[in-house]
Amino acid sequence: GWVCEVLSGNDGVAMAAAISPYRSVRDEVRERHAGRFVEIFIDVPLEVAIERDVKGLYKKALAGEIKGFTGVDDPYEPPLDPELVIHTDQETPQQSAERILAALRELGYL
């Protein structure tokens, strides 16, 4: 958050992967960057996340070996009004990247 504030405060563009399962935390970051914030929601169904999990963390969480794991025994609160939603189970990484760049162009960031 702090680095993004410094960059955006100096007319820079910062991209950060704000991996927070709680909407209130993401909303707080949005508020701190009012007017210069783009939320891109990478929507991945739990089943797909489990299939893609090369580290086996979901398997451990589902077996009860990891507590407080987002999407298993700790909630994920999806954003209510993101500027863009990417469905990685419905498009290729290339298509997702193109959509993100197009949205950033449309919003005047590129």
DSSP file (Angstrom, degrees, kcal/mol; ACC not computed):
  #  RESIDUE AA STRUCTURE BP1 BP2  ACC     N-H-->O    O-->H-N    N-H-->O    O-->H-N    TCO  KAPPA ALPHA  PHI   PSI    X-CA   Y-CA   Z-CA
    1    1 A G     >        0   0    0      0, 0.0     4,-2.2     0, 0.0     5,-0.1   0.000 360.0 360.0 360.0 -45.5    0.0    0.0    0.0
    2    2 A W  H  >  +     0   0    0      2,-0.2     4,-2.3     1,-0.2     5,-0.2   0.926 360.0  48.2 -64.6 -46.2    2.7    2.5    1.0
    3    3 A V  H  > S+     0   0    0      1,-0.2     4,-2.6     2,-0.2    -1,-0.2   0.906 111.6  51.4 -61.2 -41.4    4.8    2.1   -2.2
    4    4 A C  H  > S+     0   0    0      1,-0.2     4,-2.9     2,-0.2     5,-0.3   0.896 108.4  52.0 -62.1 -39.8    1.6    2.4   -4.3
    5    5 A E  H  X S+     0   0    0     -4,-2.2     4,-2.1     2,-0.2    -2,-0.2   0.926 110.9  47.0 -61.8 -44.8    0.7    5.7   -2.4
    6    6 A V  H  X S+     0   0    0     -4,-2.3     4,-0.7     2,-0.2    -2,-0.2   0.940 115.6  45.0 -63.2 -47.9    4.2    7.1   -3.1
    7    7 A L  H ><>S+     0   0    0     -4,-2.6     5,-3.1     1,-0.2     3,-1.1   0.945 116.1  44.2 -63.2 -49.1    4.1    6.2   -6.8
    8    8 A S  H ><5S+     0   0    0     -4,-2.9     3,-1.3     1,-0.3    -1,-0.2   0.822 108.0  59.7 -68.8 -28.6    0.6    7.3   -7.5
    9    9 A G  H 3<5S+     0   0    0     -4,-2.1    -1,-0.3    -5,-0.3    -2,-0.2   0.668 107.2  47.7 -69.8 -15.8    1.2   10.5   -5.5
   10   10 A N  T <<5S-     0   0    0     -3,-1.1    -1,-0.3    -4,-0.7    -2,-0.2  -0.088 127.9 -96.5-113.9  31.2    4.0   11.3   -8.0
   11   11 A D  T < 5S+     0   0    0     -3,-1.3    -3,-0.2     1,-0.2     2,-0.2   0.682  83.4 134.7  62.4  21.9    1.9   10.6  -11.1
   12   12 A G      < -     0   0    0     -5,-3.1     2,-0.5    -6,-0.2    -1,-0.2  -0.494  55.6-123.8 -90.8 168.0    3.2    7.0  -11.4
   13   13 A V        -     0   0    0     -2,-0.2     2,-0.4    -3,-0.1    -5,-0.0  -0.968  27.3-170.9-114.3 123.5    1.2    3.9  -12.0
   14   14 A A        -     0   0    0     -2,-0.5     2,-0.5   -10,-0.1   -10,-0.0  -0.927   8.2-162.6-115.9 138.1    1.5    1.1   -9.4
   15   15 A M        +     0   0    0     -2,-0.4     2,-0.4     2,-0.0    -2,-0.0  -0.983  15.4 176.4-118.7 129.0    0.1   -2.3   -9.7
   16   16 A A        -     0   0    0     -2,-0.5     2,-1.3     2,-0.0    -2,-0.0  -0.991  33.4-133.7-134.1 140.0   -0.2   -4.4   -6.6
   17   17 A A        -     0   0    0     -2,-0.4     2,-1.6     2,-0.1    -2,-0.0  -0.745  26.5-169.4 -89.2  90.8   -1.6   -7.9   -5.9
   18   18 A A        -     0   0    0     -2,-1.3     2,-1.5     1,-0.1    -2,-0.0  -0.633   2.5-171.1 -84.8  86.7   -3.6   -7.0   -2.9
   19   19 A I        +     0   0    0     -2,-1.6    -2,-0.1     2,-0.0    -1,-0.1  -0.641  26.5 143.3 -85.6  91.6   -4.5  -10.5   -1.8
   20   20 A S        -     0   0    0     -2,-1.5     6,-0.1     1,-0.1    57,-0.1  -0.990  40.9-158.8-132.5 124.4   -6.9   -9.9    0.9
   21   21 A P  S    S+     0   0    0      0, 0.0    56,-3.2     0, 0.0     2,-0.5   0.624  73.4  84.6 -75.6 -10.2  -10.0  -12.1    1.5
   22   22 A Y    >>  -     0   0    0     54,-0.2     4,-1.6     1,-0.1     3,-0.6  -0.831  66.2-152.3-104.6 125.2  -11.8   -9.3    3.4
   23   23 A R  H 3> S+     0   0    0     -2,-0.5     4,-3.0     1,-0.2     5,-0.2   0.854  94.7  60.8 -57.5 -39.7  -13.7   -6.6    1.6
   24   24 A S  H 3> S+     0   0    0      1,-0.2     4,-1.8     2,-0.2    -1,-0.2   0.868 104.3  49.0 -61.3 -37.0  -13.2   -4.0    4.3
   25   25 A V  H <> S+     0   0    0     -3,-0.6     4,-1.9     2,-0.2    -1,-0.2   0.926 113.3  46.1 -67.9 -44.8   -9.4   -4.2    3.8
   26   26 A R  H  X S+     0   0    0     -4,-1.6     4,-2.3     1,-0.2    -2,-0.2   0.894 111.5  52.4 -65.3 -38.7   -9.7   -3.8    0.1
   27   27 A D  H  X S+     0   0    0     -4,-3.0     4,-2.4     1,-0.2    -1,-0.2   0.866 106.5  54.1 -64.6 -35.3  -12.2   -1.0    0.5
   28   28 A E  H  X S+     0   0    0     -4,-1.8     4,-2.0    -5,-0.2    -1,-0.2   0.910 108.7  48.0 -63.8 -42.6   -9.8    0.8    2.8
   29   29 A V  H  X S+     0   0    0     -4,-1.9     4,-1.1     2,-0.2    -2,-0.2   0.918 110.7  51.9 -64.0 -42.7   -7.0    0.6    0.2
   30   30 A R  H >< S+     0   0    0     -4,-2.3     3,-0.6     1,-0.2     6,-0.2   0.921 109.1  50.5 -57.9 -44.5   -9.5    1.9   -2.4
   31   31 A E  H >< S+     0   0    0     -4,-2.4     3,-1.3     1,-0.2    -1,-0.2   0.882 106.5  54.1 -63.6 -39.1  -10.3    4.9   -0.1
   32   32 A R  H 3< S+     0   0    0     -4,-2.0    -1,-0.2     1,-0.3    -2,-0.2   0.744 115.4  41.0 -67.2 -22.0   -6.6    5.7    0.4
   33   33 A H  T X< S+     0   0    0     -4,-1.1     3,-2.6    -3,-0.6    -1,-0.3  -0.139  86.8 177.3-115.5  35.9   -6.2    5.9   -3.4
   34   34 A A  T <   +     0   0    0     -3,-1.3    -3,-0.1     1,-0.3    -4,-0.0  -0.085  68.5   7.0 -48.2 130.1   -9.5    7.7   -4.1
   35   35 A G  T 3  S+     0   0    0      2,-0.1    -1,-0.3    -5,-0.1    -4,-0.1   0.255 125.1  64.9  83.5 -13.4   -9.9    8.5   -7.8
   36   36 A R  S <  S+     0   0    0     -3,-2.6     2,-0.4    -6,-0.2    -2,-0.1  -0.199  76.6 105.2-133.7  43.0   -6.8    6.5   -8.9
   37   37 A F        -     0   0    0      2,-0.0     2,-0.5    -7,-0.0    -2,-0.1  -0.985  41.4-173.2-131.6 132.7   -7.7    3.0   -8.0
   38   38 A V        -     0   0    0     -2,-0.4     2,-0.6     2,-0.0    66,-0.0  -0.983  11.1-156.6-126.1 119.7   -8.7    0.1  -10.2
   39   39 A E        -     0   0    0     -2,-0.5    45,-1.6    42,-0.2    44,-1.2  -0.863   7.2-170.8 -98.9 121.9   -9.8   -3.1   -8.7
   40   40 A I  E     -a   84   0A   0     -2,-0.6     2,-0.7    43,-0.2    45,-0.2  -0.951  11.3-152.3-112.5 113.9   -9.4   -6.2  -10.9
   41   41 A F  E     -a   85   0A   0     43,-2.8    45,-3.0    -2,-0.6     2,-1.1  -0.777   1.3-155.7 -91.5 114.0  -11.1   -9.2   -9.4
   42   42 A I  E     -a   86   0A   0     -2,-0.7     2,-0.7    43,-0.2    45,-0.2  -0.782  17.3-159.3 -89.0  99.2   -9.5  -12.4  -10.5
   43   43 A D  E     +a   87   0A   0     43,-2.6    45,-0.9    -2,-1.1    46,-0.5  -0.724  18.8 168.9 -90.1 113.0  -12.5  -14.8  -10.0
   44   44 A V        -     0   0    0     -2,-0.7     5,-0.1    43,-0.1    43,-0.1  -0.978  33.5-125.4-126.2 117.3  -11.4  -18.4   -9.7
   45   45 A P    >>  -     0   0    0      0, 0.0     4,-2.3     0, 0.0     3,-0.6  -0.300  26.0-117.4 -58.1 145.8  -13.9  -21.1   -8.6
   46   46 A L  H 3> S+     0   0    0      1,-0.3     4,-2.5     2,-0.2     5,-0.2   0.874 114.5  56.3 -53.9 -41.2  -12.7  -23.0   -5.6
   47   47 A E  H 3> S+     0   0    0      1,-0.2     4,-2.0     2,-0.2    -1,-0.3   0.889 109.0  46.7 -60.4 -38.7  -12.6  -26.3   -7.5
   48   48 A V  H <> S+     0   0    0     -3,-0.6     4,-2.1     2,-0.2    -1,-0.2   0.902 110.1  52.7 -70.6 -41.5  -10.3  -24.7  -10.1
   49   49 A A  H  X S+     0   0    0     -4,-2.3     4,-0.7     1,-0.2    -2,-0.2   0.902 109.6  50.0 -60.0 -40.5   -8.0  -23.2   -7.4
   50   50 A I  H >< S+     0   0    0     -4,-2.5     3,-0.8    -5,-0.2    -1,-0.2   0.920 110.0  50.1 -64.1 -43.7   -7.8  -26.7   -5.9
   51   51 A E  H 3< S+     0   0    0     -4,-2.0    -1,-0.2     1,-0.2    -2,-0.2   0.855 113.6  46.1 -61.9 -35.5   -6.9  -28.2   -9.3
   52   52 A R  H 3< S+     0   0    0     -4,-2.1     2,-1.4    -5,-0.1    -1,-0.2   0.535  81.3 114.2 -85.4  -7.1   -4.2  -25.6   -9.9
   53   53 A D    X<  +     0   0    0     -3,-0.8     3,-0.8    -4,-0.7     6,-0.1  -0.489  34.7 172.7 -75.1  91.2   -2.6  -25.9   -6.4
   54   54 A V  T 3  S+     0   0    0     -2,-1.4    -1,-0.2     1,-0.2    -4,-0.0   0.710  76.5  57.0 -72.4 -20.1    0.8  -27.3   -7.1
   55   55 A K  T 3  S-     0   0    0     -3,-0.1    -1,-0.2     1,-0.0    -2,-0.1   0.605 104.0-127.7 -86.8 -11.9    1.9  -26.8   -3.5
   56   56 A G    <>  +     0   0    0     -3,-0.8     4,-1.9    -6,-0.1     5,-0.1   0.709  64.4 136.5  75.4  19.7   -1.0  -29.0   -2.1
   57   57 A L  H  > S+     0   0    0      2,-0.2     4,-2.6     1,-0.2     5,-0.2   0.893  70.2  50.5 -68.9 -39.7   -2.1  -26.3    0.3
   58   58 A Y  H  > S+     0   0    0      2,-0.2     4,-3.2     1,-0.2     5,-0.2   0.916 108.6  53.2 -63.7 -41.3   -5.8  -26.8   -0.4
   59   59 A K  H  > S+     0   0    0      1,-0.2     4,-1.4     2,-0.2    -1,-0.2   0.920 111.7  45.6 -58.6 -44.2   -5.4  -30.5    0.1
   60   60 A K  H  <>S+     0   0    0     -4,-1.9     5,-2.8     2,-0.2     6,-0.7   0.908 113.6  49.0 -65.9 -41.7   -3.9  -29.9    3.5
   61   61 A A  H ><5S+     0   0    0     -4,-2.6     3,-1.4     4,-0.2    -2,-0.2   0.916 110.2  50.6 -64.6 -42.6   -6.5  -27.3    4.4
   62   62 A L  H 3<5S+     0   0    0     -4,-3.2    -1,-0.2     1,-0.3    -2,-0.2   0.799 109.1  52.6 -65.2 -27.8   -9.3  -29.7    3.4
   63   63 A A  T 3<5S-     0   0    0     -4,-1.4    -1,-0.3    -5,-0.2    -2,-0.2   0.454 120.5-111.1 -85.2  -1.3   -7.7  -32.4    5.5
   64   64 A G  T < 5S+     0   0    0     -3,-1.4    -3,-0.2    -4,-0.3    -2,-0.1   0.567  87.6 118.1  84.7   8.5   -7.7  -30.0    8.5
   65   65 A E  S   <S+     0   0    0     -5,-2.8     2,-0.5    -6,-0.2    -4,-0.2   0.710  74.2  45.3 -81.4 -20.5   -3.9  -29.7    8.5
   66   66 A I  S    S-     0   0    0     -6,-0.7     3,-0.4    -9,-0.1     2,-0.3  -0.992  77.4-156.0-124.1 126.4   -4.0  -25.9    7.8
   67   67 A K  S    S+     0   0    0     -2,-0.5     7,-0.1     1,-0.2    -6,-0.0  -0.727  71.3  24.9-100.9 150.7   -6.5  -23.7    9.8
   68   68 A G  S    S+     0   0    0     -2,-0.3     2,-0.5     1,-0.2    -1,-0.2   0.823  77.1 164.8  71.9  32.2   -7.9  -20.4    8.6
   69   69 A F    >>> -     0   0    0     -3,-0.4     3,-2.2    -8,-0.1     4,-1.5  -0.731  42.5-111.8 -89.8 122.9   -7.4  -21.1    5.0
   70   70 A T  B 345S+b   74   0B   0     -2,-0.5     6,-0.1     1,-0.3    -1,-0.1  -0.245  99.6  12.9 -56.7 129.5   -9.3  -18.8    2.7
   71   71 A G  T 345S+     0   0    0      3,-3.2    -1,-0.3     1,-0.1     5,-0.1   0.206 125.8  59.6  90.2 -15.3  -12.1  -20.5    0.8
   72   72 A V  T <45S-     0   0    0     -3,-2.2    -2,-0.2     2,-0.3    -1,-0.1   0.795 131.5 -14.2-106.6 -68.8  -11.9  -23.6    3.0
   73   73 A D  T  <5S+     0   0    0     -4,-1.5    -3,-0.2     1,-0.1    -5,-0.1   0.253 129.9  61.5-122.0  11.8  -12.6  -22.7    6.6
   74   74 A D  B   <S-b   70   0B   0     -5,-1.4    -3,-3.2    -6,-0.1    -2,-0.3  -0.998  88.3-113.6-133.9 136.7  -12.1  -18.9    6.3
   75   75 A P        -     0   0    0      0, 0.0     2,-0.5     0, 0.0    -3,-0.1  -0.255  12.9-148.9 -74.1 155.2  -14.4  -16.8    4.1
   76   76 A Y        -     0   0    0     -6,-0.1   -54,-0.2    -5,-0.1    -2,-0.0  -0.995  11.7-153.9-114.9 126.3  -13.5  -14.9    1.0
   77   77 A E        -     0   0    0    -56,-3.2     3,-0.1    -2,-0.5   -57,-0.1  -0.861  14.9-142.2-102.2 104.1  -15.6  -11.8    0.5
   78   78 A P        -     0   0    0      0, 0.0   -55,-0.1     0, 0.0   -35,-0.0  -0.271  29.1 -95.3 -64.3 150.9  -15.8  -10.9   -3.2
   79   79 A P        -     0   0    0      0, 0.0   -38,-0.0     0, 0.0   -56,-0.0  -0.325  25.2-143.4 -64.1 149.5  -15.7   -7.3   -4.2
   80   80 A L  S    S+     0   0    0      1,-0.2   -57,-0.0    -3,-0.1     0, 0.0   0.817  88.9  11.4 -83.7 -32.6  -19.1   -5.7   -4.8
   81   81 A D  S    S+     0   0    0      3,-0.0    -1,-0.2     0, 0.0   -42,-0.2  -0.367  74.7 172.4-147.7  61.4  -18.2   -3.4   -7.6
   82   82 A P        -     0   0    0      0, 0.0   -42,-0.2     0, 0.0     3,-0.1  -0.347  39.1-125.9 -70.0 155.5  -14.7   -4.1   -9.2
   83   83 A E  S    S+     0   0    0    -44,-1.2     2,-0.3     1,-0.2   -43,-0.2   0.792  93.5  14.0 -69.9 -27.0  -13.8   -2.2  -12.3
   84   84 A L  E     -a   40   0A   0    -45,-1.6   -43,-2.8     2,-0.0     2,-0.5  -0.994  63.1-155.3-150.5 141.0  -13.0   -5.5  -14.1
   85   85 A V  E     -a   41   0A   0     -2,-0.3     2,-0.5   -45,-0.2   -43,-0.2  -0.982   9.9-163.0-118.2 128.4  -13.7   -9.2  -13.4
   86   86 A I  E     -a   42   0A   0    -45,-3.0   -43,-2.6    -2,-0.5     2,-0.9  -0.951   4.8-159.7-111.1 123.8  -11.4  -11.8  -14.9
   87   87 A H  E >>  -a   43   0A   0     -2,-0.5     3,-2.1   -45,-0.2     4,-0.7  -0.838   6.5-173.2-103.2  95.6  -12.7  -15.4  -15.0
   88   88 A T  T 34 S+     0   0    0    -45,-0.9    -1,-0.1    -2,-0.9   -44,-0.1   0.640  81.7  60.1 -69.7 -12.3   -9.6  -17.4  -15.4
   89   89 A D  T 34 S+     0   0    0    -46,-0.5    -1,-0.3     1,-0.2     3,-0.1   0.501 109.4  43.5 -88.2  -3.2  -11.6  -20.6  -15.9
   90   90 A Q  T <4 S+     0   0    0     -3,-2.1     2,-0.3     1,-0.1    -2,-0.2   0.434 116.0  35.9-119.5  -3.6  -13.2  -19.2  -19.0
   91   91 A E  S  < S-     0   0    0     -4,-0.7    -1,-0.1    -3,-0.0    -5,-0.0  -0.974  80.3-102.7-148.0 160.4  -10.3  -17.5  -20.8
   92   92 A T     >  -     0   0    0     -2,-0.3     4,-2.4     1,-0.1     5,-0.2  -0.351  38.1-108.1 -77.1 162.2   -6.6  -18.0  -21.5
   93   93 A P  H  > S+     0   0    0      0, 0.0     4,-2.6     0, 0.0     5,-0.2   0.885 122.4  54.2 -56.3 -37.8   -4.0  -16.0  -19.6
   94   94 A Q  H  > S+     0   0    0      2,-0.2     4,-2.4     1,-0.2     5,-0.2   0.923 108.3  47.7 -63.1 -44.8   -3.4  -14.1  -22.9
   95   95 A Q  H  > S+     0   0    0      2,-0.2     4,-2.2     1,-0.2    -1,-0.2   0.904 111.9  50.6 -63.3 -40.8   -7.0  -13.1  -23.1
   96   96 A S  H  X S+     0   0    0     -4,-2.4     4,-2.3     2,-0.2    -2,-0.2   0.936 110.7  48.8 -61.5 -46.5   -7.1  -12.1  -19.5
   97   97 A A  H  X S+     0   0    0     -4,-2.6     4,-2.6     1,-0.2     5,-0.2   0.906 110.5  51.0 -60.9 -42.4   -4.0   -9.9  -20.0
   98   98 A E  H  X S+     0   0    0     -4,-2.4     4,-2.4     1,-0.2    -1,-0.2   0.897 110.2  49.4 -63.0 -40.3   -5.5   -8.3  -23.1
   99   99 A R  H  X S+     0   0    0     -4,-2.2     4,-2.3     2,-0.2    -1,-0.2   0.892 111.1  49.6 -66.0 -39.4   -8.7   -7.5  -21.2
  100  100 A I  H  X S+     0   0    0     -4,-2.3     4,-2.4     2,-0.2    -2,-0.2   0.943 112.6  46.6 -64.4 -47.5   -6.7   -6.0  -18.3
  101  101 A L  H  X S+     0   0    0     -4,-2.6     4,-2.3     1,-0.2    -2,-0.2   0.900 111.7  51.8 -62.1 -40.5   -4.7   -3.8  -20.7
  102  102 A A  H  X S+     0   0    0     -4,-2.4     4,-2.7    -5,-0.2    -1,-0.2   0.912 110.3  48.6 -62.6 -42.1   -7.8   -2.7  -22.6
  103  103 A A  H  X S+     0   0    0     -4,-2.3     4,-2.0     2,-0.2    -2,-0.2   0.911 111.0  49.8 -64.7 -41.9   -9.5   -1.7  -19.3
  104  104 A L  H  <>S+     0   0    0     -4,-2.4     5,-2.8     2,-0.2     6,-0.9   0.875 112.2  48.5 -65.5 -36.4   -6.4    0.3  -18.2
  105  105 A R  H ><5S+     0   0    0     -4,-2.3     3,-1.5     4,-0.2    -2,-0.2   0.945 110.8  50.3 -64.5 -47.7   -6.3    2.0  -21.6
  106  106 A E  H 3<5S+     0   0    0     -4,-2.7    -2,-0.2     1,-0.3    -1,-0.2   0.841 110.3  50.1 -60.2 -34.7  -10.0    2.8  -21.4
  107  107 A L  T 3<5S-     0   0    0     -4,-2.0    -1,-0.3    -5,-0.2    -2,-0.2   0.489 119.6-110.7 -84.3  -3.2   -9.6    4.3  -17.9
  108  108 A G  T < 5S+     0   0    0     -3,-1.5    -3,-0.2    -4,-0.3    -2,-0.1   0.657  86.2 116.0  87.3  16.1   -6.7    6.4  -19.1
  109  109 A Y      <       0   0    0     -5,-2.8    -4,-0.2    -6,-0.2    -5,-0.1   0.685 360.0 360.0 -89.7 -19.2   -3.8    4.7  -17.3
  110  110 A L              0   0    0     -6,-0.9    -5,-0.2    -9,-0.1    -1,-0.1   0.329 360.0 360.0-126.1 360.0   -2.0    3.5  -20.5
